[in-house]
Amino acid sequence: MKQLLILILLVAVTMSSKAQNYKFGKVSKEELAQKQHPIDSSASAAVLYKNENIYFEFTDERGFVQRRQIHERIKIYNKDGFDFATEKIFLYQAGAGSKEKLTGLKGYTYNLVNGKIEKDKLKKEGIFEEDATDFIEINTITMPNVNEGCVIEFTYDVISPFLTIDDIVFQYNIPVDKLDLRIASPEYYVYNKKVNPRAFYYPNIKSTVENKSATYKRTVQNNQASRSVKNYSSGTFEYKVNVLSANETNIPSLKGEAYAGNMNNYRAKMSLELSAILNNYGAVEKSFSSNWENVSKSIYDESDFGNQLNRSGFFKEDIQSLVASVNDDFQKGFALQTFVKSKVKWNGLYGFRAQKGIRKAYKEGEGNVADINLLLIAMLRSQGVNANPVLVSTKNNGIPLFPTRKGFNYVICMVENQDSYALFDATEMYSMVNVLPQRALNWQGRVIKDDGTSGWVSLRPSGKSTESTSLNVKINEDFTINGKVRRNISDHLALSYRKSNTGISTDEHRKRLEKNKGDIEVSNIDYKNDTDITQPIRLSYDYTLSDGIDDIGGNLYFSPMFFMATKESPFKLEERQYPIDFSFPFEDKYVINIMIPDGYQVESLPENGAYEFKDNDAKFTYIIKESGKFLQLNISLEMNASFINSDDYKVFKDFYEKIVEKQSEQVVLKKV
């Protein structure tokens, strides 16, 4: 019955999409009156229609010029969908005359007021321009008068002198009712296409060939009576066009799942790689087909990358005393990483190319990722350390589908010493040796040696980050409890905690410690090693909890983990499409000591237990015992594998649910 209802809905939506008028400006009352999405009732917004038309237009001045025409209509169901009323348009530039241009931008917001359609026009004050980098300009459009139930619509055209075609995105974080795509490229440009193999939605893309003609006008020079006279000749030439098209309906939204990592890695999209330019006879005039070795070498040969690594005169005197007595290369890496952090602040911009150049960044005290980490590598090389850059694609950049320079947007430092290596990132204030910020922990990076050779290196941490917690518990006569918590936190867990809590007020820190822990009051917070990254964080505080114990018929019932227990599993789905990605291995350990109050004795305790997932990829142990006037509890969760395949999800889900269930089991104290 359920499957029949879904089928009826799909047919109804498909028939409705055929009946709709998608011409710009023809928004209907039916679209405005729609209260929720007919298939995905949880959607806060939906793309009612998107048309993306990419083609190449012949001009006498530039030859073939790329044009990308966009028309999009979006329904906003509730306030959570208001973000979709803002569109960012990225324009690329590569110097004077080589810049993309935005034209034909117009947009309207439609609202249904007293049964009538009212529309508000996108005005200049709703359009903002900013230079994100030296190569990218962002035009942000914010639609006017956005309300629950409204429909927004916009259209624009990007004229580009570049042959590179941006990735085509089919799947969004909201459902797409209808999408029409057409890409028409002249036969002279050969593109390889690849649809993301990690995606769970696969569009139907058709390939056809069409005939086309273009006119040209050519200047002819004639010499008459010793003076040059310009004449013009014109003509028409025929050529073929390779067309990729897709007409998709009811594309499901890309919904996040707990600990899935970067969802962009699973988004349905198509990449087009320019592999060759052909001449009029069909022969290869220029080949762009490449491999990662060639891509890496071409990046290394750039003046704002490889050339930066041989500069040292402007800092050499400043660093000699820092490493003069240091013999270990990894310790030199840490010392110089600390120095770079103190001298050059990260401006928040990514990129593997130096934005300012390492000299200027050093003098001005600010730079992008490449300015900072290439500076660190240059310093290390000046001291005879085997240091090399590692190209990275950050988590929000996804994993590249082709060997292409666009596949990277970040760079870090790698130091090799005999058979081992260490990774460094001086952009992150609280990073350590081999403790990179999570944005850079994306599968693997490409290290480029000073001789131009390159290879892959794993970015996934192998060592475990740990958090150890001790909890002392005293049960009072009014059945409140109080005591002290002590926590030690190391490595990636410490980096994350420092980023969130270092520098905030004590009052704000207290509120965060109390959040989601029931009726608790925290006091006497002692936060040590908040900025000393060479040491684990040491945190302690006193607490009073009012709702931790139930008195039923004179017996006391409580979970011995109290507010430390995991209340529910984040893995609720019966089926899961995406892997679980914890980013790094970790271990959580708890030692809890509970003083048995006078007049009570132990009636029952939870059973000791141990659970294991897939050959020790994860392990949970629970040991509780009575020792004199105390109950002693030792708990440990070891996550030795940070990446769990979706095929193992059901087994892992069961493993984790057992952990949550075990932590909720209760101690019973009987009144004597």
C-alpha positions in Angstrom: 0.0 0.0 0.0 2.8 2.4 0.9 4.6 1.7 -2.4 1.4 2.4 -4.3 0.9 5.8 -2.6 4.5 6.8 -3.4 4.0 5.7 -7.0 0.8 7.8 -7.2 2.6 10.8 -5.8 5.5 10.4 -8.3 3.0 10.2 -11.2 1.1 13.2 -9.9 4.3 15.3 -9.5 5.5 14.2 -13.0 2.1 15.1 -14.6 2.1 18.4 -12.7 5.6 19.3 -13.9 4.6 18.7 -17.5 1.6 21.0 -17.1 3.6 23.8 -15.5 4.8 26.8 -17.4 8.5 27.3 -16.8 8.9 30.4 -18.8 10.5 33.2 -16.8 7.9 35.2 -14.9 5.1 32.6 -15.3 4.9 31.6 -11.7 1.4 30.1 -10.9 -0.9 30.4 -8.0 -0.7 26.7 -7.5 3.1 26.9 -6.9 2.6 29.8 -4.4 -0.3 28.0 -2.6 1.8 24.7 -2.1 2.3 24.3 1.7 4.8 21.4 1.6 6.7 19.4 -1.0 4.5 16.6 -2.3 7.2 13.9 -2.1 9.6 15.2 0.7 7.5 16.8 3.4 10.6 17.6 5.5 12.0 19.9 2.8 12.3 23.6 3.8 12.5 24.6 0.1 12.6 23.0 -3.3 13.9 23.8 -6.8 10.8 23.9 -8.9 12.8 24.3 -12.1 16.3 24.8 -13.2 17.6 25.3 -16.7 21.3 25.4 -17.4 22.4 26.0 -21.0 26.1 26.1 -21.8 27.3 26.8 -25.4 30.1 28.4 -27.3 29.5 31.4 -29.5 31.9 32.4 -32.3 33.3 35.9 -32.3 35.8 37.6 -34.7 37.8 39.0 -31.8 38.2 35.9 -29.6 37.0 32.9 -31.6 34.8 30.7 -29.5 33.5 32.2 -26.3 31.7 30.2 -23.6 28.3 31.3 -22.4 26.4 29.8 -19.4 22.8 30.7 -19.1 21.0 30.0 -15.8 17.3 30.1 -15.0 16.1 29.0 -11.6 12.8 28.9 -9.7 12.7 28.0 -6.0 9.9 27.5 -3.6 10.4 28.5 0.0 8.2 26.5 2.4 9.3 27.8 5.8 11.9 30.0 7.5 14.5 27.2 7.4 14.5 27.6 3.6 15.2 31.4 3.6 18.9 30.7 3.0 18.0 29.5 -0.5 16.9 33.0 -1.4 20.6 33.9 -1.6 22.6 32.9 -4.7 26.4 33.2 -5.1 27.8 33.5 -8.6 31.5 32.9 -9.0 33.4 34.7 -11.7 37.0 33.8 -12.6 39.7 36.0 -13.9 43.3 35.4 -15.1 44.6 38.9 -15.8 43.6 41.8 -17.9 41.1 40.8 -20.6 40.7 37.3 -19.3 37.7 37.7 -17.0 34.3 36.3 -16.8 31.4 38.7 -17.1 27.9 38.6 -15.6 25.1 39.9 -17.8 21.3 39.8 -18.0 20.8 39.4 -14.2 17.2 39.8 -13.2 15.0 38.3 -10.5 11.7 38.5 -8.7 10.1 37.3 -5.5 6.5 36.2 -5.7 4.0 36.2 -2.8 0.4 35.2 -2.8 -1.5 38.0 -1.0 -5.3 37.8 -0.6 -5.5 35.5 -3.5 -3.4 37.7 -5.8 0.2 37.3 -7.0 2.4 40.2 -5.9 6.0 40.4 -7.1 9.1 42.3 -5.9 12.0 43.0 -8.3 15.6 42.3 -7.4 17.3 45.7 -7.1 20.9 46.9 -7.1 21.0 47.0 -3.3 20.4 43.2 -3.3 23.5 42.5 -5.3 26.9 42.5 -3.6 30.3 42.1 -5.3 33.5 41.0 -3.5 36.9 39.7 -4.5 37.3 36.4 -2.7 40.9 35.9 -4.1 43.0 37.4 -6.8 41.3 35.0 -9.2 37.7 34.8 -8.0 35.0 37.5 -7.7 31.8 36.5 -6.0 28.5 38.2 -6.9 25.9 37.5 -4.1 22.3 38.2 -4.9 19.8 38.4 -2.0 16.1 38.3 -3.1 13.7 40.8 -1.7 10.6 40.3 0.5 11.2 36.7 1.2 8.4 35.1 3.2 7.2 31.6 4.0 5.4 30.2 1.0 7.0 32.6 -1.5 8.6 31.6 -4.8 11.8 33.3 -6.0 13.1 33.3 -9.6 16.2 34.6 -11.2 18.1 34.3 -14.5 21.6 35.4 -15.6 24.2 34.8 -18.2 28.0 34.4 -17.7 30.2 35.1 -20.6 33.6 33.4 -20.2 36.8 33.6 -22.2 37.9 30.3 -20.7 37.4 26.8 -22.1 37.1 25.2 -18.7 33.5 24.2 -17.9 32.5 24.3 -14.2 31.2 21.1 -12.6 27.5 20.5 -13.3 25.6 19.9 -10.1 22.5 17.8 -10.3 21.7 17.3 -6.6 21.1 19.9 -3.9 20.3 19.8 -0.2 16.7 20.3 -1.2 14.7 18.3 -3.8 14.7 19.4 -7.4 11.4 18.9 -9.3 12.7 19.5 -12.8 16.1 20.1 -14.3 17.0 20.7 -17.9 20.6 20.7 -18.9 22.3 21.3 -22.3 26.0 21.6 -23.0 27.0 22.2 -26.6 30.7 22.4 -27.4 32.4 22.7 -30.8 34.0 19.6 -32.2 37.5 21.3 -31.8 37.3 21.0 -28.0 37.4 17.5 -26.7 36.0 17.1 -23.1 36.1 13.9 -21.0 33.0 13.6 -18.8 32.7 11.8 -15.5 29.8 11.5 -13.2 30.6 11.3 -9.5 30.9 7.5 -8.8 30.3 8.0 -5.1 26.8 9.5 -5.7 23.7 7.5 -5.1 21.7 9.4 -7.7 22.8 8.9 -11.3 21.3 11.2 -14.0 20.5 10.0 -17.5 22.8 12.0 -19.7 22.4 11.8 -23.5 25.1 12.5 -26.1 24.2 13.7 -29.6 26.0 15.5 -32.5 24.5 18.5 -34.3 25.6 20.6 -37.4 26.1 24.3 -37.0 27.5 27.2 -39.0 29.1 30.5 -38.1 30.0 33.6 -40.0 33.3 35.4 -39.8 34.8 38.7 -41.0 38.5 38.9 -41.8 40.7 41.9 -42.5 42.6 41.9 -45.8 45.6 44.3 -46.4 46.1 45.9 -49.8 48.9 48.2 -50.8 47.9 51.0 -53.2 50.1 53.9 -54.1 52.4 53.2 -51.1 49.6 53.4 -48.6 47.9 50.6 -46.8 44.2 50.2 -47.3 42.1 47.9 -45.1 39.5 45.7 -46.8 37.3 43.0 -45.2 36.2 39.6 -46.4 33.5 37.5 -44.8 32.3 34.0 -45.0 30.6 31.1 -43.3 32.1 27.8 -42.0 30.4 24.6 -41.0 31.3 22.6 -37.9 29.8 19.9 -35.6 28.7 20.4 -32.1 28.9 17.7 -29.4 25.8 18.0 -27.2 25.3 16.6 -23.7 21.8 16.9 -22.3 19.7 15.8 -19.4 16.0 16.2 -18.5 15.6 15.1 -15.0 12.6 15.1 -12.7 12.2 14.4 -9.0 15.8 14.5 -8.0 16.0 13.7 -4.2 17.8 16.0 -1.8 21.2 15.1 -0.5 20.5 14.6 3.1 23.3 14.5 5.7 23.8 11.6 7.9 25.6 11.5 11.3 29.4 11.5 10.9 29.2 11.2 7.1 32.1 13.7 6.7 31.8 16.0 3.7 28.5 15.3 1.9 29.9 17.0 -1.3 31.8 13.8 -1.8 28.5 12.0 -2.4 26.7 14.7 -4.4 25.4 13.8 -7.9 27.6 16.0 -10.2 29.4 15.8 -13.5 32.9 17.0 -14.2 34.1 17.9 -17.7 37.8 17.8 -18.4 39.2 19.5 -21.5 41.5 16.8 -22.8 42.5 18.2 -26.3 42.1 21.0 -28.9 41.7 19.8 -32.5 42.5 21.6 -35.7 40.2 21.9 -38.7 41.4 18.5 -39.9 40.6 16.7 -36.6 44.2 16.3 -35.6 45.3 17.1 -32.0 46.7 20.6 -32.0 47.2 20.7 -28.2 46.7 17.9 -25.6 45.6 18.6 -22.1 45.2 15.0 -21.0 47.2 14.6 -17.9 48.0 12.5 -14.9 48.7 13.5 -11.3 52.4 13.5 -11.9 52.1 16.1 -14.6 49.6 18.1 -12.7 51.8 18.2 -9.6 54.9 19.2 -11.6 53.0 22.0 -13.4 52.0 23.4 -10.0 55.5 23.1 -8.6 56.9 25.0 -11.6 54.8 28.1 -10.9 56.4 31.2 -9.6 53.9 31.6 -6.8 54.5 28.0 -5.7 57.9 26.3 -6.3 59.9 29.5 -6.6 58.8 30.6 -3.2 60.6 27.6 -1.6 64.1 28.8 -2.4 63.9 32.2 -0.8 65.5 32.6 2.6 67.5 35.8 2.8 64.8 37.8 4.5 64.2 35.4 7.5 67.5 33.5 7.9 68.9 35.6 10.7 65.6 35.5 12.5 65.4 31.7 12.8 69.0 30.6 13.3 68.9 30.9 17.1 65.6 29.1 17.2 66.9 25.8 15.8 70.7 26.1 16.4 70.6 23.6 19.3 67.8 21.4 17.8 69.1 18.2 16.2 65.8 16.3 15.4 64.1 17.4 12.1 60.6 16.9 13.5 61.4 19.1 16.5 62.8 21.7 14.1 59.5 21.5 12.2 57.6 22.1 15.4 59.9 25.0 16.5 59.6 26.8 13.1 55.9 26.1 12.9 55.4 27.8 16.2 57.5 30.8 15.0 55.6 31.1 11.7 52.3 31.1 13.7 53.6 34.0 15.8 54.7 36.0 12.8 52.1 35.4 10.1 48.4 35.2 10.7 46.1 33.3 8.4 43.6 35.6 6.5 41.1 32.7 6.2 41.7 32.2 2.4 42.5 28.8 0.9 44.7 28.2 -2.1 47.9 26.3 -3.0 49.3 29.5 -4.7 51.0 32.1 -2.6 48.6 35.1 -2.6 51.2 37.7 -1.6 54.4 35.8 -1.8 56.2 34.5 1.3 58.5 37.5 1.6 55.6 40.0 1.6 53.4 37.9 3.9 56.3 37.6 6.4 56.8 41.4 6.3 53.1 42.2 6.6 52.3 39.5 9.1 49.3 38.1 7.1 48.8 35.7 4.3 46.7 32.8 2.8 47.3 29.1 3.4 50.1 28.9 0.7 51.9 32.1 1.9 52.1 30.6 5.4 52.9 26.9 4.8 55.3 27.6 1.8 57.1 30.0 4.2 57.4 27.2 6.7 58.8 24.8 4.1 61.3 27.5 2.9 62.5 28.0 6.5 63.0 24.3 7.0 64.8 23.8 3.7 67.2 26.7 4.7 68.1 24.6 7.7 68.9 21.5 5.7 65.6 19.7 6.6 63.9 17.5 4.0 60.7 19.5 3.8 58.2 19.4 0.9 54.7 20.7 0.1 51.7 18.5 0.2 48.8 19.5 -2.1 45.4 18.9 -0.4 41.8 19.1 -1.4 39.9 20.2 1.7 36.8 18.5 2.9 34.5 21.2 1.6 36.3 20.9 -1.8 35.5 17.2 -2.1 37.6 14.6 -3.8 38.7 15.3 -7.4 37.3 13.1 -10.2 40.1 13.9 -12.7 43.8 14.6 -12.5 43.4 18.4 -12.5 44.8 21.5 -10.9 41.3 22.4 -9.7 41.4 19.2 -7.6 43.6 21.0 -5.0 42.8 24.1 -2.9 45.2 23.8 0.0 48.8 23.0 0.8 50.6 21.8 4.0 54.1 20.9 5.0 55.7 17.4 5.2 59.0 16.7 6.9 60.7 13.4 6.1 63.4 11.8 8.3 64.6 8.4 7.2 61.6 6.1 7.0 59.0 8.3 8.8 57.3 11.6 8.1 55.4 14.3 9.9 52.8 16.8 8.7 52.5 20.4 9.7 50.0 23.2 9.1 51.0 26.6 10.5 47.6 28.2 9.7 46.0 26.6 12.7 46.8 28.2 16.1 46.3 24.9 18.0 47.8 22.4 15.5 50.6 20.1 16.5 53.0 17.8 14.7 50.7 15.4 12.8 47.6 17.1 14.3 46.1 18.9 11.4 42.8 20.9 11.4 39.8 18.8 10.3 39.4 20.8 7.1 42.6 19.2 5.8 41.9 15.6 6.9 40.5 14.6 3.5 41.7 11.1 2.5 45.1 11.8 0.9 47.4 14.6 -0.3 50.0 14.9 -3.1 53.5 15.5 -1.9 55.9 17.1 -4.4 59.6 16.6 -3.9 62.2 19.2 -4.8 63.3 17.2 -7.8 59.7 17.5 -9.3 58.6 13.9 -8.5 55.4 13.4 -6.6 53.3 10.8 -4.9 50.3 10.2 -2.6 50.5 10.5 1.2 47.8 9.6 3.7 46.3 12.5 5.6 44.4 10.2 8.0 45.8 10.2 11.5 47.1 6.9 12.7 47.5 7.7 16.4 44.5 7.9 18.7 43.3 11.0 20.3 42.2 10.4 23.9 39.9 11.9 26.5 40.1 10.6 30.0 37.4 11.6 32.6 37.3 10.9 36.3 34.1 11.6 38.2 33.7 11.6 42.0 30.1 11.3 43.3 28.7 11.9 46.7 25.0 11.2 47.3 23.4 13.7 49.7 20.5 13.2 52.1 18.2 15.1 49.8 19.3 12.8 46.9 21.2 15.5 45.1 24.7 14.6 44.2 27.9 16.6 44.0 31.6 16.1 43.4 34.4 16.9 41.0 35.1 16.2 37.3 38.6 16.0 36.0 39.3 15.6 32.2 42.5 15.2 30.2 42.2 15.7 26.4 44.9 15.2 23.8 45.7 15.6 20.1 42.8 16.2 17.7 40.2 16.2 20.5 42.3 18.8 22.3 42.6 20.9 19.1 38.8 20.9 18.7 38.2 21.8 22.4 40.7 24.6 22.3 39.2 26.1 19.1 35.8 26.1 20.8 36.6 27.2 24.3 39.9 29.0 24.6 39.4 32.7 25.0 35.8 32.6 26.1 34.5 33.9 29.4 34.3 31.6 32.4 30.5 32.2 32.5 30.2 31.1 28.9 32.5 28.1 29.5 30.2 27.1 32.5 27.1 27.3 30.3 28.6 25.0 27.7 29.6 22.5 30.4 26.1 22.5 31.8 24.4 22.2 28.4 22.3 19.0 27.9 23.3 17.6 31.3 20.1 17.9 33.2 19.6 20.0 36.3 23.2 20.7 37.0 25.2 23.5 38.4 29.0 23.8 37.5 31.4 25.9 39.5 35.2 26.3 40.2 36.3 25.7 36.6 40.0 25.2 36.2 41.1 25.1 32.6 44.9 24.4 32.2 47.1 24.2 29.1 44.5 26.1 27.1 47.2 27.5 24.9 50.1 25.2 25.7 49.6 22.8 22.8 52.6 20.6 23.9 50.5 19.4 26.8 47.1 17.7 27.0 44.3 19.9 28.2 43.6 19.6 31.9 40.1 20.6 32.9 38.4 20.3 36.3 35.2 21.6 37.8 32.8 21.0 40.7 29.2 20.2 40.1 25.9 19.7 41.8 23.2 17.6 40.1 19.6 17.6 41.3 17.9 15.1 39.0 20.4 12.2 38.9 18.7 9.8 41.5 15.2 8.4 41.8 13.9 7.4 45.2 11.3 4.6 44.7 9.9 2.8 47.7 13.0 3.6 49.8 15.4 2.3 47.1 17.7 4.5 45.1 17.9 4.0 41.3 20.5 5.8 39.1 22.7 5.3 36.1 26.3 5.3 37.5 27.5 7.5 34.6 24.9 10.1 35.5 25.3 13.2 33.2 28.3 11.6 31.4 26.1 8.9 29.8 25.3 9.0 26.1 21.6 9.4 26.0 20.9 8.2 22.5 22.7 6.9 19.4 23.3 9.3 16.5 22.9 6.3 14.2 19.1 6.1 13.9 18.5 5.2 10.3 17.7 1.6 9.4 19.6 1.9 6.2 22.5 4.1 5.5 23.9 5.2 2.1 27.1 6.9 3.2 30.2 5.7 5.2 30.7 6.8 8.8 33.7 9.1 9.1 35.0 10.0 12.5 38.0 11.8 10.9 40.5 10.3 13.4 40.8 7.3 15.8 40.0 8.1 19.4 39.5 6.6 22.9 37.1 7.8 25.6 37.8 6.5 29.1 35.9 7.1 32.3 36.7 6.3 35.9 33.8 6.9 38.3 33.9 6.6 42.0 30.5 6.7 43.9 30.3 6.9 47.6 27.6 4.6 49.0 25.6 6.8 51.4 25.1 5.7 55.1 22.1 3.5 55.6 22.2 1.9 52.1 23.7 -1.2 50.6 23.9 -2.5 47.1 20.8 -4.3 45.9 21.9 -4.9 42.3 24.5 -3.7 39.8 24.7 -3.8 36.0 26.6 -6.7 34.6 30.1 -6.2 33.4 30.4 -6.4 29.7 32.5 -6.0 26.6 31.5 -5.5 23.0 33.7 -5.6 19.9 33.1 -4.4 16.3 34.8 -6.1 13.4 38.1 -7.5 14.5 38.8 -4.8 17.1 38.0 -1.8 14.8 36.0 -0.6 17.8 35.8 -1.9 21.3 33.7 -1.1 24.4 34.3 -2.3 27.9 32.2 -1.8 31.1 33.4 -2.9 34.5 31.7 -2.0 37.8 32.4 -3.4 41.2 31.7 -2.7 44.9 34.8 -1.8 47.0 34.1 -1.1 50.6 32.1 2.1 50.8 32.5 2.9 47.1 31.2 1.7 43.7 34.0 1.9 41.1 33.2 2.1 37.4 35.7 1.8 34.5 34.4 2.4 31.0 36.4 2.6 27.8 35.3 3.1 24.1 38.2 2.6 21.6 37.5 3.7 18.0 40.5 2.2 16.3 39.1 2.6 12.8 38.0 6.1 12.0 36.2 5.1 8.8 33.3 2.6 8.7 32.0 1.5 5.3 28.2 1.7 4.7 28.2 -2.1 4.2 29.0 -2.5 7.9 26.5 0.0 9.0 23.9 -2.3 10.5 26.5 -4.2 12.5 28.0 -0.9 13.8 24.6 0.5 14.5 23.8 -2.5 16.7 27.2 -2.2 18.4 26.6 1.5 19.2 23.1 0.9 20.5 24.4 -1.7 22.9 26.8 1.0 24.2 24.0 3.4 24.8 21.8 0.7 26.4 24.6 -0.3 28.7 25.3 3.2 29.9 21.6 3.6 30.8 21.5 0.5 33.0 20.9 1.3 36.7 22.4 0.7 40.1 19.9 -0.1 42.8 20.8 0.8 46.4 18.6 -0.7 49.1 17.8 1.1 52.4 19.1 -0.9 55.3 
